Amino acid sequence: MTDVERSTALLWGTGARRGLSLERIVRSAVELADTEGLRAVSMRRLAERLGFTTMALYRHVPGKADLLALMRDAVLAELAPTEAPTEAAPAAAPAATGSDSDGWRADLEAWARSGIELQRRHPWLADLGEERQIPGPHGVASFERALSVAARTGLPPAQVIAVVTLVGDFVDGAARKLALASRTEQRTGVSDEEWWGARSSLYDQLDERYPTLTRLYEEGGYEAPLDPFEFGLRRVLDGVEALVAVAGQPPERNESRNVKTCASCGKPVEHSATGRPRTYCSPACRQRAHRRRGATTS
């Protein structure tokens, strides 16, 4: 069980031994993970690389879970902007909702691209798992930069956080797929493209049982596949842009799009408890509509 308080102290440099030895341990661990993968990282291997005993490392890092957290935050430092904003500069006011005059989309896209490039340089980041992780200062700084960009959309606070989480989760998912494909290629010596290209026996099975798949295959849908990351990132940002555009509409337009009227009397129809769309505002209106249809048929 990880000591969460000790992990926080190590990451943020409070009550921890932050000397050169700790920096060397983390740097050596990152280099080992970059070259041999996360499985190769152990306190014993690091002690051998650094020329110390394993117990000497434990004086600085309580265990592997803390080491992984330190490694992650260390490489996240690479996401730091080239020019830090001056402390005296006031925070920018949110842009009018629906406007991209501040270029929030381009900046959010740049944040996503820097994230995927970081994970390409350090593919072991995708292997850290889904467990709760205490963020370090560099991780929080990256999150802060993304929030400051998304906040320029003028969306409500909860949606700003949700937008950054959405983009970040997309990047992490894409990175995991890239890491898996890379490991498979290294292990087998065969790329994904080569492996799928040799599956002619599978393609021979495509027939009228799978009409849509067969048609798309025969029409060349797989001959020049779109880059999954590029396609996905644009669609994610399209969705965010659509959300910003809707949020920027006048209230009366927003409301009119969401209110449905009764097909019988024209009054507003409330949403049902189950979430299913309703056509009539009441059972009486439904019966009147049925009687009218019956009379018309007669």
C-alpha positions in Angstrom: 0.0 0.0 0.0 1.4 3.4 -1.1 1.9 6.0 1.6 0.0 8.8 -0.1 1.3 11.5 2.2 4.9 10.4 1.7 4.3 10.4 -2.0 3.0 13.9 -1.9 6.0 15.0 0.1 8.4 13.4 -2.4 6.7 14.9 -5.4 6.4 18.4 -4.0 9.7 18.5 -2.1 8.3 18.9 1.4 9.9 16.8 4.1 11.8 14.7 1.6 15.4 14.2 0.7 15.8 16.2 -2.5 19.5 16.0 -3.0 21.4 14.9 -6.0 21.0 11.3 -5.3 17.2 11.5 -5.6 17.6 13.3 -8.9 20.1 10.7 -10.2 17.8 7.9 -9.2 14.8 9.3 -11.1 16.9 10.3 -14.1 18.4 6.8 -14.2 15.0 5.2 -13.9 13.6 7.2 -16.8 16.6 6.3 -19.0 16.1 2.6 -18.1 12.3 2.7 -18.8 13.0 4.6 -22.1 15.4 1.9 -23.3 14.0 -1.3 -21.8 10.5 -0.6 -20.8 8.8 -0.2 -17.4 9.2 -3.9 -16.5 12.9 -3.4 -16.4 12.7 -0.7 -13.7 13.3 -2.1 -10.2 15.2 -0.8 -7.2 17.7 -3.6 -7.6 18.5 -2.7 -11.3 18.7 1.0 -10.4 21.1 0.3 -7.6 23.3 -1.7 -9.9 23.3 1.1 -12.5 24.1 3.8 -10.0 26.7 1.8 -8.1 24.8 1.8 -4.7 23.2 -0.7 -2.6 19.4 -1.2 -2.9 19.0 0.0 0.7 20.8 3.2 -0.2 18.0 3.9 -2.7 15.3 3.2 -0.2 16.6 6.0 2.0 15.4 8.4 -0.8 12.5 6.6 -2.4 10.3 4.4 -0.2 9.2 2.0 -3.0 8.5 1.5 -6.7 5.1 3.2 -6.6 6.7 6.4 -5.4 9.5 6.0 -8.0 7.0 5.8 -10.8 5.2 8.9 -9.6 8.5 10.8 -9.6 9.4 9.5 -13.0 6.1 10.6 -14.4 6.4 14.1 -13.0 10.0 14.4 -14.2 9.1 13.8 -17.8 6.0 16.0 -17.6 8.5 18.8 -17.1 9.2 18.5 -20.9 5.7 20.0 -21.5 6.7 23.3 -19.9 6.2 26.3 -22.3 9.4 27.8 -23.7 8.5 31.1 -22.2 6.9 31.3 -18.7 4.3 34.0 -18.2 5.4 36.9 -16.0 4.0 36.7 -12.5 2.7 40.3 -12.7 0.6 39.6 -15.8 -3.1 39.4 -14.9 -5.2 36.4 -15.8 -7.0 36.8 -19.1 -10.7 37.3 -18.9 -12.8 34.6 -20.5 -13.7 35.2 -24.1 -17.4 35.7 -25.1 -18.9 32.2 -25.3 -18.9 30.9 -28.9 -16.0 33.1 -29.9 -12.6 31.7 -30.9 -11.0 35.1 -31.1 -8.4 34.0 -28.6 -7.5 30.9 -30.6 -8.5 28.4 -27.9 -8.9 25.6 -30.3 -5.4 25.9 -31.8 -3.9 26.1 -28.3 -5.8 23.1 -27.0 -4.8 21.2 -30.1 -1.1 22.2 -29.4 -1.5 20.9 -25.8 -2.9 17.6 -27.1 -0.1 17.2 -29.6 2.6 17.9 -27.1 1.1 15.2 -24.9 1.1 12.6 -27.6 4.7 13.5 -28.6 5.7 13.2 -24.9 4.2 9.7 -24.7 5.9 8.7 -28.0 9.3 9.7 -26.4 8.4 7.8 -23.2 6.0 5.0 -24.2 6.2 3.5 -20.7 3.9 6.3 -19.6 1.0 4.3 -21.1 1.9 1.4 -18.9 1.5 3.2 -15.6 -2.1 1.9 -15.2 -5.3 3.4 -14.1 -4.7 3.6 -10.4 -5.1 6.9 -8.5 -1.9 8.9 -8.8 -0.9 11.9 -6.8 0.1 14.6 -9.3 3.3 16.4 -9.0 4.1 20.1 -9.7 4.8 19.5 -13.4 1.6 17.5 -13.9 -0.5 20.2 -12.2 1.3 22.9 -14.3 0.3 21.1 -17.5 -3.3 20.7 -16.3 -3.3 24.4 -15.4 -2.2 25.4 -18.9 -4.9 23.3 -20.5 -7.5 24.8 -18.2 -6.4 28.3 -18.9 -6.9 27.6 -22.6 -10.3 25.9 -22.3 -11.5 28.7 -19.9 -11.1 31.2 -22.8 -14.2 29.5 -24.5 -16.4 31.1 -21.8 -17.9 27.7 -20.9 -19.1 27.1 -17.3 -16.4 25.9 -14.9 -17.5 22.3 -14.8 -17.6 22.1 -18.6 -14.1 23.7 -18.8 -12.8 20.9 -16.6 -14.7 18.3 -18.6 -13.3 19.6 -21.9 -9.7 19.3 -20.7 -10.4 15.8 -19.2 -12.0 14.7 -22.5 -9.0 15.9 -24.6 -6.6 14.4 -22.1 -8.3 11.1 -22.0 -8.3 10.9 -25.8 -4.6 11.5 -25.9 -4.0 8.9 -23.2 -6.1 6.3 -25.1 -4.3 7.0 -28.4 -0.9 6.7 -26.6 -1.9 3.3 -25.2 -2.7 2.0 -28.7 0.6 3.4 -30.1 2.5 1.8 -27.2 0.8 -1.6 -27.7 1.5 -1.5 -31.5 5.1 -0.6 -30.9 5.7 -3.3 -28.3 4.1 -5.9 -30.6 6.2 -4.8 -33.5 9.4 -5.0 -31.5 8.5 -8.5 -30.2 7.4 -9.9 -33.6 9.4 -7.8 -36.0 6.2 -7.3 -38.0 4.3 -4.0 -38.1 0.5 -3.7 -37.9 0.3 -2.8 -41.6 2.4 -5.8 -42.6 0.4 -8.2 -40.3 -3.0 -7.1 -41.6 -1.7 -7.0 -45.2 -0.9 -10.7 -45.0 -4.4 -11.7 -43.8 -5.8 -12.6 -47.3 -7.4 -15.8 -45.9 -9.5 -13.5 -43.6 -10.5 -11.2 -46.4 -11.6 -14.1 -48.5 -14.4 -14.6 -46.0 -16.0 -11.3 -46.7 -19.2 -11.9 -48.6 -22.9 -11.1 -48.5 -23.1 -12.0 -44.8 -21.2 -8.7 -44.1 -22.6 -6.4 -46.8 -21.4 -3.0 -45.4 -17.9 -4.3 -44.4 -17.5 -6.0 -47.8 -18.6 -2.9 -49.7 -16.2 -0.6 -47.8 -13.4 -3.1 -48.3 -14.0 -3.4 -52.0 -14.3 0.3 -52.5 -10.9 0.9 -51.0 -11.8 2.0 -47.5 -8.7 0.3 -46.1 -6.3 1.2 -48.8 -5.4 4.6 -47.4 -6.6 4.6 -43.8 -6.9 7.9 -41.9 -4.5 8.5 -39.1 -6.5 7.6 -36.0 -4.9 10.3 -33.8 -5.3 13.1 -36.4 -8.9 12.1 -37.3 -9.9 11.6 -33.7 -8.4 14.8 -32.3 -10.1 16.9 -35.0 -13.5 15.3 -34.2 -13.0 15.8 -30.5 -12.2 19.5 -31.0 -15.2 19.7 -33.4 -17.4 18.5 -30.6 -16.0 21.0 -28.2 -16.4 23.8 -30.8 -20.0 22.8 -31.3 -20.6 22.9 -27.5 -19.1 26.4 -27.4 -21.3 27.5 -30.3 -24.5 26.3 -28.7 -23.6 27.8 -25.4 -23.0 31.1 -27.1 -26.6 31.3 -28.5 -29.1 33.6 -27.0 -31.2 31.9 -24.2 -34.4 32.0 -26.2 -32.8 30.2 -29.1 -31.2 27.6 -26.8 -34.5 27.0 -25.1 -36.5 26.8 -28.3 -34.3 24.0 -29.6 -34.9 21.9 -26.5 -38.6 22.4 -26.0 -41.0 20.0 -27.8 -44.7 20.8 -28.3 -47.7 18.6 -28.1 -48.8 17.2 -31.5 -52.4 17.7 -30.4 -52.7 21.0 -28.6 -49.4 22.6 -29.2 -48.5 23.1 -25.6 -44.9 22.4 -24.3 -44.2 18.7 -23.6 -42.2 17.9 -20.6 -39.5 15.2 -20.7 -40.7 11.8 -19.3 -39.1 10.3 -16.2 -37.5 7.6 -18.4 -36.0 10.0 -20.8 -38.1 8.8 -23.7 -39.4 11.4 -26.1 -43.1 12.2 -25.7 -45.5 13.3 -28.5 -48.4 14.5 -26.4 -48.6 16.6 -23.2 -51.3 14.4 -21.6 -53.3 11.2 -22.0 -56.3 13.3 -23.0 -54.5 14.8 -26.0 -53.3 11.4 -27.0 -56.9 10.1 -27.0 -58.1 13.2 -29.0 -55.5 12.6 -31.6 -56.4 8.9 -31.9 -60.1 9.8 -32.3 -59.3 12.3 -35.0 -57.2 9.8 -36.9 -60.1 7.3 -36.5 -62.6 9.8 -37.9 -60.4 10.6 -40.8 -60.0 6.9 -41.7 -63.7 6.3 -41.5 
